[in-house]
Amino acid sequence: MPGVSLIVRWAALAVAAVLAFGTTAHAQRGAAGGGAITAIQIQGNVRAEPQTIRSYLQLKEGQPFDAVAADRSLKALFATGLFSDVVIEMQGSTLVIKLTENPIINRVAFEGNNKIEDDKLRDEVQSKPRQVFTRARVQADVERILTIYRRSGRYNASVEPKIIRLEQGRVDLVFEINEGDVTGIKRITFIGNEAFGDGTLRGKIRTSESAWWRFLSSDDRYDPDRLNLDRELLRKFYLSEGYADFRVVSAIAELSPNRDGFFVTFTISEGERYKFGNVEIATRFQGLDVDPLKGFLLMDEGDWYDATEVEKTVAALSEVVGSLGYAFVEVRPNIRRNKDTKTVDVTFDIQEGPRVYVERINISGNTRTLDKVIRREFRLAEGDAFSSAKLRRSQDRLRALGFFEKVDVSAAPGSAPDKTNLEVQVVEQSTGEISFGAGYSTTAGILGDISIRERNLLGKGQELRLGISVGTLSTNIDLSFTEPYFLDRSMVAGFDVFRTSNDRQAVANYSDESLGFALRSGWAYSEYTRQIVRYTLRNTNIFNVQPFASPVILAQAGSATISELAETISWDTRDTRLNTTKGWLLRNTIAVAGLIGTEQYARTTADAVYFKSIVEDFVVSVGGSFGVVLPYNNSYIRLNNLFFLGGDNLRGFAVGGVGPRDARTTDSLGGQYFYTTTAELSFPLIGLPKELGLLGKAFVDTGSLWGNQAAGFGASVLDSQLMRVSTGLGIQWISPFGPIRVDYAFPVVQEVWDKTQNFRFSFGTRF
């Protein structure tokens, strides 16, 4: 039947197709699996043991060849770093492993590096002698060397590794370095600043533009970490000036097209300037009277808002409330901005903090510094109630020691929920110093000195210093020792042994010298107030007296012994010691001599100075001083215990140029009473970049010196209480070599016998 035959024919074709497909599939599986491996042959290995190589293979004898397993074996052998080339193939039924071993590094050398020593680079790279050479490791070393050079400001540096092949599969690895020039900061730009000029803001950050006078500084080199610090410095500056909404939008450093410098751009948003509004203290402690606490507020309504004063007030309130017996104190400053009135209301909310106690203080990293030196700086002790404010203060005090490169203090959970451990990690740094100095001034002449100082003697926090200063007009040798925590109390104690000599021939035809020692002790009443007590015993000698000198000087030639007890109390709120822009300095010293020795007198001196910034970069300072020294028990006061006026303390007049003077010899005889006043304006010099550090000075000085017992020696003395007045201009430069000051002053009011000096120059440095 035709239909049946057609069906049979189609069935036969289907069976044939199935049989054909099965045969093809079997052939493919056979090709993929390969034949069985009867042997494994390893070729090219010199140092690597065959058994070690076999341990990385995922193909074994007697197993069929598997391409996937061969690929994994290939990668495993490459990962060892022992081979530069690996080939795995089947030759018949034998699996052949062809290897090319990496050479062994014989020597690692550096060429072309002058700024960074070989030892430092050798410590940083991973390639070492007797290691296997790998290209991946060498490339990583190249990147590491480039990173080191970039940290030192050399972004143009390039490194090319060279391989010198030696016998027995060894190579010398040489890094050829082109250090390039220092990639400095070509320009620092601020976008969005309206209240302060670019020059002012550049003076508030650490990064500075490259200039020839900064060759002793590295602040003009690009450093990403320093840029982050600059962001914080800008924020603190603006917040201290009343800009409560200030923020740094971005800080970008772009390398110039020719890679010779960076352009740094700070984009800022100043916001509005605020004043303090209502300043209040609130408390949740029953029985705590807040009225006495208002005396610890550092701000008044109407003052410009200052975030720094808020932080200091928080610390002060925390301490005083804690001292009243409230163990768990937390002071939270609640700040409310009033955008309509541009004021900031601050309420210091004194509340009970979490009841957590300090269980342990664990210190690590101090290999030299004793634990007690670190513990005594803590405002917290084991068993105390935990206070985050005191924890911050403790960390700041540790950093201020200068003993440590890094200080990290953190709180960690204790053995119970109400206990915490303080983990203190420090990295010590060198505390020994040797410094050399040079200088010149019209008062002291040419000066040179050397100082050896150890600030952490034997790890006990003690300071030992030996200083020698030699000049054309004076010489000083001083050995001093200071114990910062005498008898384990917050009290400084120490001693000084000294020898000084002065050539006063140009002033009064004599020279003098002193040899003695001093014992001193000091303590702080507060952050700004300190008191120092000092006992000095010295032998003084007036010698080399010219025969034509004043009878007063001739009568005092020879030696004398002085025993003096002095007390000084000071209040210092200045922001900096150089280029001060705000703050007060008040100081008073009272001294009495006569417990033993040949001199009997009482002396007091006092001085005060106030600094205030009136407009941007313009600072006015007003100050004055006075002194009185009086003998008792019918004694007289020798020359080296009297006051002398002129020079640095009254510009326009020579040293000792004002005051009692011998009418015949014109020798300066010193005085018992003096006063001075000074008013000075500091301002930037027009046309010069602020970063140069040059400041102009305009000043007016007044003063007088009088009172002398010279009549008892038969001398005719010129003496007057007339107020002397001088005025002048000056230039100050905080140079890389130290502060340099040049003044030109001329007297406006003077006595005919006064000695003047218009030009004054002083320069000094220590390195």
C-alpha positions in Angstrom: 0.0 0.0 0.0 1.3 3.4 -1.0 0.4 4.9 2.3 2.0 2.2 4.4 5.2 2.3 2.3 5.4 6.1 2.8 5.1 5.7 6.5 7.8 3.0 6.6 10.1 5.2 4.5 9.7 8.2 6.9 10.2 5.9 10.0 13.5 4.6 8.5 14.7 8.1 7.9 13.9 9.1 11.5 15.8 6.1 12.9 18.8 6.9 10.7 18.8 10.5 11.9 18.7 9.5 15.5 21.6 7.1 15.0 23.6 9.7 13.2 23.0 12.3 16.0 24.1 9.9 18.6 27.3 9.1 16.8 28.2 12.9 16.4 27.5 13.6 20.0 29.8 10.9 21.2 32.5 12.1 18.9 32.3 15.6 20.4 32.4 14.3 23.9 35.5 12.3 23.0 37.1 15.4 21.5 36.3 17.5 24.6 37.5 15.0 27.1 40.5 13.8 25.1 42.3 10.6 25.7 43.6 9.4 29.0 46.9 11.0 30.3 49.5 8.3 30.5 52.4 10.5 31.6 53.1 14.1 32.8 56.4 15.7 31.5 57.7 18.9 33.0 60.2 21.0 31.0 62.2 24.2 31.7 62.3 24.1 35.4 65.6 24.8 37.0 64.9 25.8 40.6 61.4 24.7 41.1 61.0 21.0 42.2 58.8 18.8 39.9 56.8 17.7 42.9 56.0 21.3 43.8 54.9 22.0 40.2 52.7 18.8 40.2 51.0 20.1 43.4 49.5 23.0 41.4 48.1 20.8 38.6 44.5 19.7 38.5 45.3 17.0 35.9 46.5 13.6 37.0 47.9 10.6 35.3 45.2 8.1 34.3 42.6 10.9 34.0 41.2 12.1 30.6 42.5 15.5 29.5 40.1 18.3 30.5 40.6 21.8 29.0 38.9 23.5 32.0 41.2 21.8 34.5 44.2 22.6 32.3 43.2 26.3 32.3 42.9 26.3 36.2 46.3 24.6 36.4 47.8 27.3 34.1 46.4 30.1 36.3 47.6 28.4 39.5 51.2 28.1 38.2 51.2 31.8 37.1 49.9 32.8 40.5 53.0 31.4 42.3 55.0 34.2 40.8 57.8 31.7 39.9 57.2 31.7 36.2 57.1 34.2 33.4 55.5 31.8 30.9 53.6 28.5 31.2 52.3 26.3 28.4 50.2 23.2 28.9 49.6 20.9 25.9 49.0 17.2 25.0 51.6 15.4 22.9 49.9 12.1 22.2 48.9 10.8 25.5 51.6 12.7 27.4 50.7 16.0 29.2 53.7 18.4 28.6 54.2 21.4 31.0 56.6 23.9 29.4 57.9 26.5 31.9 60.0 29.6 31.8 61.1 30.5 35.3 61.3 34.1 36.6 64.9 35.1 37.5 66.1 35.7 41.1 66.9 39.3 42.1 70.5 39.6 42.8 70.5 43.3 43.7 68.1 46.3 43.9 69.6 49.6 43.1 68.4 53.2 42.7 69.9 55.8 40.3 69.2 59.5 40.0 67.7 60.0 43.4 69.3 62.9 45.2 66.4 64.1 47.4 65.4 60.8 48.9 68.0 58.4 50.2 68.5 54.8 49.0 67.6 53.3 52.4 64.2 55.0 52.5 63.3 53.8 49.1 64.7 50.3 49.8 62.4 50.1 52.8 59.4 51.0 50.7 59.7 48.7 47.7 58.6 45.1 47.8 61.3 43.7 45.5 64.2 42.5 47.6 67.4 40.6 46.9 67.1 36.8 46.7 63.4 37.1 45.9 61.8 36.0 42.6 61.5 38.7 40.1 58.0 39.5 38.9 56.8 42.2 36.7 53.6 42.8 38.7 55.7 43.4 41.9 58.1 45.8 40.0 55.2 47.8 38.7 53.8 48.1 42.2 57.2 49.3 43.4 57.2 52.0 40.6 53.9 53.3 41.8 55.1 53.3 45.4 58.2 55.3 44.6 56.1 57.8 42.6 53.8 58.1 45.6 56.8 58.9 47.9 57.9 61.6 45.5 54.4 63.1 45.2 54.2 63.4 49.0 57.4 65.5 48.9 55.8 67.7 46.2 57.5 66.2 43.1 54.7 65.4 40.8 57.0 65.5 37.8 59.0 62.5 39.0 59.3 59.5 36.7 60.6 56.0 37.4 61.8 53.4 34.8 62.8 50.0 36.0 65.8 48.4 34.2 66.8 44.7 34.3 70.4 43.6 34.0 70.5 39.9 33.3 73.2 37.9 35.0 74.3 34.2 34.8 72.5 31.4 36.6 69.1 33.0 36.2 69.8 36.1 38.2 69.1 39.8 37.5 70.0 43.2 38.9 66.9 45.4 39.3 67.7 49.1 38.8 65.1 51.8 39.3 66.2 54.8 37.2 64.6 57.9 38.8 64.1 61.3 37.3 63.1 63.3 40.4 62.0 66.5 38.6 61.4 69.8 40.2 59.2 70.4 43.2 55.7 70.9 42.0 54.6 73.9 44.1 51.4 75.8 44.4 51.3 78.4 41.6 48.1 80.1 42.8 45.5 79.9 45.6 42.2 81.3 44.7 39.0 81.8 46.7 35.6 82.0 45.2 32.6 83.4 47.1 34.5 85.5 49.7 33.3 89.0 50.2 34.0 89.8 53.8 37.7 88.9 53.7 40.2 89.4 50.9 42.2 86.5 49.3 45.3 87.7 51.2 43.6 87.4 54.6 42.3 83.9 53.9 45.6 82.8 52.5 47.1 83.8 55.9 44.6 81.6 57.7 45.4 78.3 55.9 48.6 76.2 56.0 49.0 75.8 52.2 50.8 78.7 50.7 51.8 79.9 47.2 55.3 79.1 46.1 57.8 82.0 46.5 61.5 82.3 46.7 61.4 83.2 50.4 59.8 79.9 51.3 62.7 77.6 50.5 62.9 76.5 54.1 59.2 75.5 54.2 57.2 72.8 52.6 53.8 74.4 53.0 54.0 75.6 49.3 53.9 72.0 48.1 50.6 70.3 47.3 49.5 67.8 50.0 45.9 66.4 50.0 45.9 66.0 53.8 47.0 69.6 54.2 44.2 70.7 51.9 41.7 69.0 54.3 43.3 70.8 57.2 42.8 74.1 55.3 39.1 73.4 55.0 38.8 73.1 58.7 41.0 76.1 59.4 38.8 78.2 57.1 35.7 76.9 58.9 37.1 77.8 62.3 38.2 81.2 61.2 34.8 82.2 59.8 32.9 80.7 62.8 35.1 82.8 65.1 34.2 85.9 63.1 30.4 85.5 63.3 29.6 83.6 60.1 27.5 80.8 61.6 26.3 79.6 58.2 29.8 79.3 56.6 30.7 76.2 54.7 33.4 75.2 52.2 31.6 74.1 49.1 34.8 72.6 47.5 38.5 72.6 47.6 40.1 71.5 44.3 43.8 71.2 43.3 44.4 71.1 39.5 47.8 70.3 38.0 48.8 72.8 35.4 49.1 71.5 31.8 52.9 71.5 31.8 52.8 69.8 35.3 54.9 72.5 36.9 52.5 73.6 39.6 49.0 73.3 41.1 46.2 75.8 41.0 44.2 75.5 44.3 40.7 76.8 44.4 38.5 77.1 47.5 34.8 77.7 46.8 33.1 79.0 49.9 29.7 80.2 51.0 30.1 82.8 53.7 26.5 83.4 54.6 25.4 86.2 56.9 27.3 87.5 59.9 25.6 87.0 63.2 25.9 88.6 66.6 25.2 87.0 70.0 21.6 87.4 71.0 20.2 86.1 74.2 22.9 84.1 76.1 21.4 82.1 78.9 22.2 79.2 81.2 19.5 76.5 82.0 19.9 73.5 84.3 18.0 70.4 85.1 19.8 69.9 88.4 17.7 70.7 91.4 19.4 73.2 93.7 21.9 74.4 91.2 22.0 78.2 91.2 22.9 79.4 87.6 23.5 83.0 88.6 27.0 82.5 89.9 27.7 80.5 86.7 27.1 83.5 84.5 30.5 84.9 85.4 32.0 82.0 83.3 30.3 83.1 80.1 32.9 84.4 77.7 30.4 86.4 75.5 27.9 89.2 75.9 24.8 90.0 74.0 25.7 92.1 71.0 29.2 90.6 70.5 30.0 89.1 67.2 29.3 85.4 67.3 32.4 83.3 68.0 32.1 79.5 68.0 35.5 79.2 69.8 34.1 81.1 72.7 31.1 78.8 72.8 33.4 75.7 73.0 35.5 77.3 75.8 32.4 78.2 77.7 31.2 74.6 77.5 34.5 73.4 79.0 34.5 76.0 81.7 30.9 75.3 82.8 31.5 71.5 82.8 34.5 71.9 85.0 33.0 74.3 87.5 29.7 72.4 87.8 31.6 69.2 88.2 33.7 70.8 91.0 30.4 71.6 92.8 29.7 67.9 93.3 27.7 67.1 90.2 29.5 64.0 88.9 27.6 63.4 85.7 27.5 66.7 83.9 26.8 67.4 80.2 26.7 70.9 78.9 24.9 71.2 75.6 24.9 74.6 73.8 21.6 75.0 72.1 22.1 77.4 69.2 19.2 79.2 67.5 19.8 81.4 64.5 17.5 84.3 64.0 17.9 85.1 60.3 15.7 88.2 60.6 17.7 89.9 63.3 21.0 88.3 62.3 21.5 87.1 65.9 22.4 83.7 67.5 20.7 82.8 70.8 22.7 80.4 72.9 21.4 78.5 75.8 23.9 76.4 77.7 21.8 73.5 78.9 23.4 71.9 82.0 22.0 68.4 82.4 22.8 65.1 83.8 24.9 63.1 81.5 24.9 59.3 81.1 25.9 57.5 84.3 29.0 56.0 82.9 32.3 55.5 84.9 35.8 55.2 83.7 36.9 51.6 84.3 40.4 51.6 82.9 42.8 53.8 81.0 44.8 51.7 78.7 47.9 53.2 77.2 49.9 51.8 74.3 52.7 52.9 71.9 54.8 54.6 74.6 58.1 52.8 74.5 60.0 55.6 76.2 57.6 57.9 78.0 56.4 56.6 81.4 52.7 55.9 81.8 52.4 58.4 84.7 53.6 61.2 82.4 50.6 60.5 80.1 48.1 59.8 82.9 48.8 63.1 84.7 47.7 65.0 81.7 44.3 63.4 81.8 41.4 65.3 83.3 39.8 61.9 84.0 41.0 59.1 86.3 39.9 55.5 86.7 36.7 55.5 88.7 35.6 59.1 87.7 32.4 59.9 86.0 32.9 59.9 82.2 32.9 63.3 80.5 33.3 63.8 76.8 34.5 67.4 77.4 37.2 66.3 79.8 38.2 63.6 77.3 38.7 66.2 74.6 40.7 68.4 77.0 42.9 65.4 77.9 43.7 64.6 74.3 44.5 68.3 73.7 46.9 68.4 76.7 48.7 65.2 75.5 49.2 66.7 72.0 50.5 70.0 73.5 53.3 68.1 75.3 55.1 67.8 72.0 56.3 64.3 72.9 54.2 62.4 70.4 53.8 62.5 66.7 50.3 61.1 67.0 47.7 61.0 69.8 44.5 59.1 69.6 42.1 58.8 72.6 38.9 56.9 72.3 36.2 55.3 74.5 35.5 51.6 74.4 32.9 49.5 76.1 33.8 48.3 79.6 32.9 45.2 81.5 29.4 46.5 82.2 27.0 48.9 80.5 27.8 51.7 82.9 31.6 51.4 82.5 33.9 52.5 79.8 37.6 52.1 79.0 39.7 54.8 77.6 42.1 53.6 74.9 45.1 55.8 74.5 47.4 55.2 71.5 50.4 57.3 71.0 53.3 57.4 68.5 56.4 58.9 70.1 58.7 61.3 68.3 62.2 62.6 69.0 62.3 65.1 71.9 66.0 66.0 71.7 67.0 69.2 70.1 70.2 70.9 69.1 69.9 74.3 67.7 72.2 77.0 66.4 71.3 80.6 66.3 72.7 83.8 64.8 71.5 87.4 65.0 72.3 91.0 65.3 70.8 94.0 67.0 72.0 97.5 67.7 71.6 96.7 71.4 73.5 93.5 71.7 75.7 93.5 68.6 76.4 90.3 66.7 75.1 87.2 68.5 75.7 83.5 68.0 74.4 80.7 70.2 74.1 77.0 70.5 71.5 75.2 72.6 71.1 71.5 73.5 67.7 70.6 74.9 65.9 67.4 75.9 62.2 67.9 76.5 61.4 64.4 77.8 64.4 63.5 79.9 64.5 59.7 80.7 60.8 59.6 79.6 59.8 61.5 82.8 58.6 64.6 81.0 61.4 66.7 82.5 63.4 69.3 80.5 67.1 69.8 80.5 68.8 72.6 78.5 72.3 73.9 78.1 72.6 77.2 76.2 75.6 79.2 75.2 75.3 82.6 73.7 78.3 84.6 72.6 78.2 88.1 71.2 80.3 91.2 70.7 78.7 93.0 73.6 77.4 90.2 75.8 78.0 86.5 76.7 75.6 84.2 78.5 75.9 80.5 79.6 72.8 78.9 81.1 72.1 75.4 82.4 68.4 74.8 83.3 66.3 71.9 84.6 62.5 71.9 84.8 60.2 69.4 86.5 56.6 70.1 85.1 54.9 68.1 87.9 56.8 68.8 91.1 55.9 66.4 93.9 53.3 64.9 91.5 51.3 68.2 91.6 50.4 70.5 88.8 53.3 72.8 89.7 56.4 73.6 87.7 59.7 73.6 89.5 63.3 74.0 88.3 66.7 75.6 88.7 69.1 77.6 86.6 72.8 78.0 86.8 74.1 81.0 84.8 77.0 83.2 84.0 76.6 86.5 82.1 78.9 89.3 81.1 78.1 92.6 79.4 80.3 95.2 77.8 78.9 98.6 78.7 81.9 100.7 77.6 79.8 102.6 75.1 77.2 103.5 77.6 79.0 104.1 80.9 82.8 103.1 80.7 82.5 99.8 82.6 81.8 96.1 82.1 79.9 93.8 84.4 79.4 90.1 85.0 77.2 87.8 87.1 77.6 84.2 88.3 74.8 82.5 90.2 71.9 80.2 90.3 68.1 80.4 90.6 65.3 78.2 92.0 61.9 78.7 90.5 58.4 77.4 90.8 55.2 78.2 88.9 51.6 77.2 88.6 48.5 78.1 86.7 45.3 79.5 88.2 43.4 79.3 85.0 44.0 79.0 81.2 45.3 82.5 81.1 46.7 83.3 84.5 50.0 82.0 85.9 52.2 82.8 88.8 56.0 82.2 89.1 58.1 82.5 92.3 61.9 82.7 91.8 64.8 82.9 94.2 68.1 84.1 92.8 71.5 84.1 94.4 74.3 85.7 92.3 77.6 87.4 92.6 78.1 90.4 90.4 81.2 92.2 89.5 81.8 95.6 88.0 85.2 95.7 86.4 87.2 97.1 83.6 86.3 100.6 84.9 88.0 103.3 82.9 89.9 105.9 85.1 88.0 108.7 83.6 84.6 107.2 84.4 82.0 108.8 86.7 82.8 108.8 90.4 79.6 106.8 90.9 81.0 104.0 88.7 84.5 104.2 90.2 83.0 103.8 93.7 81.1 100.7 92.8 83.9 98.8 91.1 84.3 95.3 92.6 82.0 92.5 93.5 78.7 92.2 95.4 76.4 89.4 96.4 72.7 89.6 95.7 70.0 87.4 97.2 66.6 88.1 95.6 63.1 86.6 96.0 60.8 87.6 93.2 57.1 86.8 92.4 55.5 87.3 89.0 51.8 87.0 88.1 50.6 87.3 84.5 47.3 87.3 82.6 47.9 86.5 78.9 45.0 86.2 76.4 47.0 87.0 73.2 46.2 84.8 70.2 49.8 84.5 69.1 53.2 85.8 70.3 54.3 87.1 66.9 52.0 89.3 64.9 49.4 89.4 67.6 46.0 90.5 66.4 43.9 90.4 69.6 44.2 89.9 73.4 45.6 91.3 76.6 48.9 90.8 78.4 49.1 92.0 82.0 52.1 91.3 84.2 53.4 92.3 87.6 56.7 91.4 89.3 57.6 92.2 92.9 61.2 91.4 94.1 62.9 91.9 97.4 66.7 91.5 98.0 68.5 91.4 101.4 67.9 88.0 103.0 71.7 87.5 102.7 74.3 89.3 100.7 75.3 92.9 100.3 72.3 94.3 98.5 69.1 95.4 100.1 66.3 96.8 98.0 62.7 96.3 96.9 61.6 96.5 93.3 58.3 96.3 91.4 57.5 96.4 87.7 54.3 96.2 85.8 53.4 96.2 82.2 50.2 95.9 80.1 49.4 95.8 76.4 46.2 95.5 74.5 45.8 94.3 70.9 42.8 94.8 68.7 42.1 94.3 65.0 40.3 97.5 63.8 39.8 96.5 60.1 41.1 93.7 57.9 44.9 93.3 58.5 45.1 96.5 60.5 46.0 95.9 64.2 46.4 98.6 66.9 48.2 98.0 70.1 48.4 100.2 73.2 50.6 99.5 76.2 52.6 100.8 79.0 55.0 99.9 81.8 56.4 101.4 85.0 58.9 100.4 87.6 60.2 101.4 91.1 63.3 100.2 93.0 64.0 101.5 96.5 66.8 100.7 99.0 66.3 100.1 102.6 68.4 100.0 105.8 70.3 103.1 104.6 71.9 101.2 101.7 72.3 102.2 98.1 71.5 100.5 94.9 74.2 99.3 92.6 74.2 100.1 88.9 73.2 96.6 87.7 70.1 96.7 89.9 68.8 100.1 88.5 66.6 100.7 85.5 68.0 101.9 82.1 65.8 103.4 79.4 66.3 103.7 75.7 66.8 101.3 72.7 64.1 98.7 72.5 62.0 100.1 75.3 62.0 103.7 74.1 62.8 103.9 70.4 64.5 107.0 69.0 66.9 107.0 72.0 70.1 105.0 72.4 70.5 102.3 75.0 70.8 104.1 78.3 70.2 107.3 76.4 67.5 108.6 78.8 67.8 109.2 82.5 70.3 110.3 85.1 73.7 111.1 83.6 77.0 112.3 85.0 77.3 115.9 83.9 81.1 115.6 83.4 81.6 112.2 81.8 78.1 111.8 80.3 78.1 108.2 81.7 74.6 106.7 82.0 73.9 106.0 85.7 70.5 104.4 85.7 67.4 105.4 87.6 65.0 104.3 90.3 61.7 105.2 88.7 60.6 104.8 85.1 57.5 104.6 82.9 56.9 104.1 79.2 53.9 104.1 77.0 53.6 103.0 73.4 50.9 103.1 70.7 51.5 101.2 67.5 49.6 100.5 64.3 50.5 97.4 62.3 49.4 97.4 58.6 50.1 95.5 55.4 52.4 97.1 52.9 50.6 98.1 49.7 51.6 96.3 46.6 53.3 93.4 48.3 51.7 90.0 48.7 50.6 89.3 52.3 52.2 85.9 52.1 55.6 87.6 52.1 55.1 88.3 55.8 56.0 92.0 55.6 54.2 94.4 57.9 54.5 98.1 58.3 54.6 99.8 61.7 53.8 103.3 62.8 54.4 104.1 66.4 54.6 106.7 69.1 56.7 106.0 72.3 56.8 108.1 75.5 58.7 107.6 78.7 60.9 108.9 81.4 63.6 107.7 83.9 64.7 109.5 87.0 65.9 109.2 90.6 69.5 108.4 91.5 71.7 108.4 94.6 74.7 109.6 92.8 74.9 112.8 94.8 76.3 110.7 97.7 79.4 109.9 95.6 80.2 113.5 94.9 79.1 113.5 91.3 77.2 116.2 89.5 74.1 114.5 88.0 71.8 115.6 85.2 68.3 114.3 86.1 64.8 115.2 84.8 61.3 113.8 85.0 60.5 115.3 81.6 58.4 113.0 79.4 60.3 112.0 76.3 58.4 111.5 73.1 59.4 109.8 69.9 57.6 108.7 66.8 58.6 106.7 63.8 58.0 104.0 61.2 59.2 100.4 61.0 59.1 97.2 59.0 58.8 93.7 60.4 59.4 90.5 58.5 58.8 87.0 59.8 61.4 85.6 57.5 62.6 82.0 57.0 65.7 83.0 59.0 63.7 84.4 61.9 62.0 87.7 62.8 63.6 90.8 61.3 62.7 94.3 62.6 63.9 97.7 61.3 62.7 100.9 62.9 63.5 104.5 62.2 62.4 106.9 65.0 63.2 110.5 65.9 62.7 112.2 69.2 60.0 114.9 69.4 60.6 115.8 73.1 63.9 115.3 74.8 66.5 116.8 77.2 69.6 118.3 75.7 71.8 115.7 77.3 69.8 112.7 76.1 71.6 110.4 73.5 69.5 109.6 70.5 69.6 106.8 68.0 67.3 107.0 64.9 67.9 103.7 63.3 67.4 100.3 65.0 67.8 96.9 63.5 67.3 93.4 65.0 67.5 90.0 63.4 67.6 86.5 64.9 67.0 82.9 64.0 67.3 79.5 65.4 67.5 76.3 63.3 
